[in-house]
Amino acid sequence: MATLNPSNVVNGNTIQASDIEQLYNAFGTGSSGFTPITGVSLTGSITNADVATTATSASKITTAITGGGTHYLTFVQGAGTYSPKIDNDLEYNPNTNTLVVTSSFATTASFALTGSATQVNSQNYDNGTNVVPGDFKFVAGKVTMTSGAATSSVFTVLQGKSIGNNVWINASYPTTFTTTPGQSILQVNVSSSGQVLISGGPTDTGVIIFTGMYI
């Protein structure tokens, strides 16, 4: 690194070109035998200066995150100096100091805090010959039985399905009937149009509840 000699730069002396030439050489091309300065260490604060907001790589970056909007975490690959990469699946909200993980689905999890699902995938059932996997969805409801017969509204998802093959439904008496509960055994079927058909004793009258699943 160049050595700057200020010995002649004092009050009363005539400042020579050689006195300031050192500065030009030190910060310039390194001519006249000087090695240019390649790094400057400063202490204190810098005012009225442009500060770089992006960099190919950096060992230390400290920037306060304030305000709204979407912020993303950045990572570097392994040890050493690499370009920072943005992970747009991790969104940080500085207003609430929360980190939200966004994805189309979870790859692994012990449980979900919140979520929704339309079916349970890859469950096993006996098709009458052997055990095979299937994706299960669900139906439920209540119907009024009159004189031992009850018919639900149409479930379009059950159209063309048959009890025991690709749909399974249980029905029960939730309230007191005109006949003593337990005397009649309920039978369940599904019509070709997708209605749940429930039959009991010829005098059974009351509300029937049913729950079921289908593939």
VENKAUR-V362146 format. One record per residue. N is the residue number from 1. PSI is psi in degrees with one decimal (999 if undefined). D_LAST is the distance of its C-alpha to the last C-alpha in whole Angstrom. Layout:
n->N psi->PSI d_last->D_LAST
n->N psi->PSI d_last->D_LAST
//
This chain:
n->1 psi->147.8 d_last->78
n->2 psi->146.8 d_last->81
n->3 psi->122.2 d_last->83
n->4 psi->128.0 d_last->84
n->5 psi->106.6 d_last->88
n->6 psi->15.3 d_last->89
n->7 psi->-31.6 d_last->93
n->8 psi->-6.3 d_last->94
n->9 psi->80.0 d_last->92
n->10 psi->161.0 d_last->94
n->11 psi->135.1 d_last->97
n->12 psi->-18.8 d_last->100
n->13 psi->154.2 d_last->99
n->14 psi->120.4 d_last->98
n->15 psi->122.1 d_last->94
n->16 psi->160.7 d_last->94
n->17 psi->-33.9 d_last->92
n->18 psi->-24.4 d_last->91
n->19 psi->-39.6 d_last->90
n->20 psi->-12.4 d_last->87
n->21 psi->-29.9 d_last->87
n->22 psi->-40.3 d_last->85
n->23 psi->-45.6 d_last->82
n->24 psi->-41.0 d_last->81
n->25 psi->-38.7 d_last->81
n->26 psi->-39.9 d_last->79
n->27 psi->-1.2 d_last->76
n->28 psi->-123.0 d_last->77
n->29 psi->-7.2 d_last->77
n->30 psi->20.6 d_last->79
n->31 psi->172.3 d_last->82
n->32 psi->29.6 d_last->86
n->33 psi->-0.9 d_last->84
n->34 psi->140.0 d_last->82
n->35 psi->126.8 d_last->78
n->36 psi->148.1 d_last->76
n->37 psi->124.7 d_last->74
n->38 psi->-6.6 d_last->70
n->39 psi->140.7 d_last->69
n->40 psi->129.3 d_last->70
n->41 psi->123.7 d_last->70
n->42 psi->149.8 d_last->70
n->43 psi->159.8 d_last->70
n->44 psi->-155.6 d_last->70
n->45 psi->156.1 d_last->68
n->46 psi->127.6 d_last->68
n->47 psi->153.9 d_last->69
n->48 psi->43.0 d_last->69
n->49 psi->145.6 d_last->67
n->50 psi->132.7 d_last->64
n->51 psi->132.7 d_last->61
n->52 psi->130.9 d_last->59
n->53 psi->-13.6 d_last->55
n->54 psi->155.2 d_last->53
n->55 psi->150.7 d_last->54
n->56 psi->-41.8 d_last->53
n->57 psi->153.7 d_last->53
n->58 psi->143.0 d_last->55
n->59 psi->-33.0 d_last->55
n->60 psi->124.7 d_last->55
n->61 psi->124.4 d_last->54
n->62 psi->110.6 d_last->54
n->63 psi->124.4 d_last->53
n->64 psi->134.9 d_last->52
n->65 psi->115.9 d_last->49
n->66 psi->166.8 d_last->50
n->67 psi->175.5 d_last->49
n->68 psi->-158.7 d_last->45
n->69 psi->-177.3 d_last->43
n->70 psi->130.4 d_last->41
n->71 psi->145.5 d_last->42
n->72 psi->146.8 d_last->40
n->73 psi->150.2 d_last->41
n->74 psi->149.7 d_last->43
n->75 psi->157.1 d_last->43
n->76 psi->150.7 d_last->46
n->77 psi->112.7 d_last->45
n->78 psi->-160.8 d_last->47
n->79 psi->158.8 d_last->50
n->80 psi->-160.3 d_last->53
n->81 psi->114.9 d_last->53
n->82 psi->160.5 d_last->50
n->83 psi->136.9 d_last->49
n->84 psi->143.0 d_last->47
n->85 psi->140.1 d_last->43
n->86 psi->134.1 d_last->41
n->87 psi->100.4 d_last->37
n->88 psi->7.9 d_last->36
n->89 psi->-12.4 d_last->33
n->90 psi->106.7 d_last->35
n->91 psi->126.6 d_last->37
n->92 psi->132.1 d_last->40
n->93 psi->107.3 d_last->41
n->94 psi->-22.8 d_last->45
n->95 psi->-39.5 d_last->45
n->96 psi->-4.0 d_last->42
n->97 psi->47.0 d_last->43
n->98 psi->150.7 d_last->39
n->99 psi->122.8 d_last->37
n->100 psi->128.8 d_last->34
n->101 psi->120.6 d_last->31
n->102 psi->135.1 d_last->29
n->103 psi->161.9 d_last->26
n->104 psi->-28.3 d_last->23
n->105 psi->159.9 d_last->22
n->106 psi->133.5 d_last->23
n->107 psi->-44.8 d_last->23
n->108 psi->145.9 d_last->24
n->109 psi->146.5 d_last->25
n->110 psi->-34.6 d_last->25
n->111 psi->165.6 d_last->24
n->112 psi->134.3 d_last->24
n->113 psi->-47.4 d_last->26
n->114 psi->150.7 d_last->25
n->115 psi->175.9 d_last->22
n->116 psi->151.6 d_last->18
n->117 psi->143.8 d_last->15
n->118 psi->-12.6 d_last->12
n->119 psi->165.0 d_last->9
n->120 psi->120.6 d_last->10
n->121 psi->152.1 d_last->10
n->122 psi->48.5 d_last->11
n->123 psi->151.5 d_last->10
n->124 psi->145.3 d_last->11
n->125 psi->160.1 d_last->10
n->126 psi->118.9 d_last->12
n->127 psi->11.7 d_last->11
n->128 psi->-17.4 d_last->15
n->129 psi->-47.5 d_last->17
n->130 psi->179.5 d_last->16
n->131 psi->126.4 d_last->14
n->132 psi->157.1 d_last->12
n->133 psi->152.5 d_last->10
n->134 psi->159.6 d_last->6
n->135 psi->117.1 d_last->6
n->136 psi->135.7 d_last->5
n->137 psi->172.0 d_last->6
n->138 psi->150.3 d_last->9
n->139 psi->157.1 d_last->11
n->140 psi->163.5 d_last->15
n->141 psi->-172.1 d_last->18
n->142 psi->146.5 d_last->21
n->143 psi->159.1 d_last->23
n->144 psi->125.1 d_last->26
n->145 psi->132.3 d_last->27
n->146 psi->124.1 d_last->30
n->147 psi->40.5 d_last->32
n->148 psi->11.2 d_last->29
n->149 psi->139.7 d_last->26
n->150 psi->138.1 d_last->24
n->151 psi->126.6 d_last->21
n->152 psi->174.6 d_last->19
n->153 psi->172.0 d_last->19
n->154 psi->126.2 d_last->17
n->155 psi->105.8 d_last->13
n->156 psi->-26.5 d_last->13
n->157 psi->-15.6 d_last->9
n->158 psi->-1.5 d_last->9
n->159 psi->131.5 d_last->12
n->160 psi->0.6 d_last->12
n->161 psi->160.3 d_last->9
n->162 psi->143.8 d_last->11
n->163 psi->132.7 d_last->11
n->164 psi->-19.5 d_last->11
n->165 psi->-51.2 d_last->9
n->166 psi->12.2 d_last->5
n->167 psi->139.0 d_last->7
n->168 psi->126.6 d_last->9
n->169 psi->136.0 d_last->12
n->170 psi->142.4 d_last->16
n->171 psi->151.1 d_last->19
n->172 psi->163.5 d_last->22
n->173 psi->114.7 d_last->26
n->174 psi->-18.7 d_last->27
n->175 psi->172.4 d_last->30
n->176 psi->135.3 d_last->33
n->177 psi->170.0 d_last->33
n->178 psi->-23.7 d_last->36
n->179 psi->161.4 d_last->35
n->180 psi->124.0 d_last->35
n->181 psi->141.5 d_last->31
n->182 psi->-18.2 d_last->30
n->183 psi->-30.4 d_last->32
n->184 psi->137.9 d_last->29
n->185 psi->127.2 d_last->26
n->186 psi->138.2 d_last->23
n->187 psi->141.2 d_last->21
n->188 psi->139.8 d_last->17
n->189 psi->172.3 d_last->16
n->190 psi->130.4 d_last->14
n->191 psi->165.1 d_last->16
n->192 psi->-23.1 d_last->16
n->193 psi->-6.4 d_last->16
n->194 psi->17.7 d_last->14
n->195 psi->142.8 d_last->16
n->196 psi->124.1 d_last->16
n->197 psi->123.4 d_last->18
n->198 psi->132.1 d_last->20
n->199 psi->146.8 d_last->24
n->200 psi->-147.1 d_last->26
n->201 psi->154.7 d_last->30
n->202 psi->-20.2 d_last->32
n->203 psi->3.5 d_last->34
n->204 psi->128.0 d_last->31
n->205 psi->128.5 d_last->31
n->206 psi->-172.7 d_last->30
n->207 psi->133.8 d_last->27
n->208 psi->136.5 d_last->23
n->209 psi->148.9 d_last->21
n->210 psi->148.2 d_last->17
n->211 psi->146.5 d_last->14
n->212 psi->171.7 d_last->11
n->213 psi->157.0 d_last->7
n->214 psi->163.0 d_last->4
n->215 psi->999 d_last->0
//
